[in-house]
Amino acid sequence: MKKPLLIIFIVLIMFACGCSEQLTNLCDNSIKDINKTRDAYRDAYNDITYIGNITISAYCPSGNLTYSGTNPRPYKTIAMCSDYPIGTYVYIESVGLCIVEDRGGENIESGERIDLFVPSYEEAIEFGLQKHKVYIVKERSLKWTEKILSES
């Protein structure tokens, strides 16, 4: 039996058995859940800010900790200018969700470039310079980011 027909069948049985109050509660709870999800999605959409089509370069392990004192994580740790606080979440198209954990040189501090940590020198060379759309994401909206940006 197809799912919509099965649901209708269950609803009819519940009414026939005098379970209308339970059915009403079930429907009310479902509507509340849908509204919560809709509101969270709307809030998340408003929490994502496009900052531009920015040049991305790559850097590789040097044995040092990041500016924030963490071990850099491949394809997650980025260096950005000090306009963006350490801990800022950044979505880079074709890379994914990253976090500002490092600072960089002159090109980075000018805001003209973002530096992405990669696991090896070879990968850094292969990555080269690439331009990608970049978005700032508020932490509360992280779980919705990929879905929202894949739809735009």
Summary of the structure (lengths in Angstrom):
residues: 152
radius of gyration: 23.1
end to end distance: 35.7
largest distance: 73.9
contacts: 407
relative contact order: 0.19
helix: 43%
strand: 26%
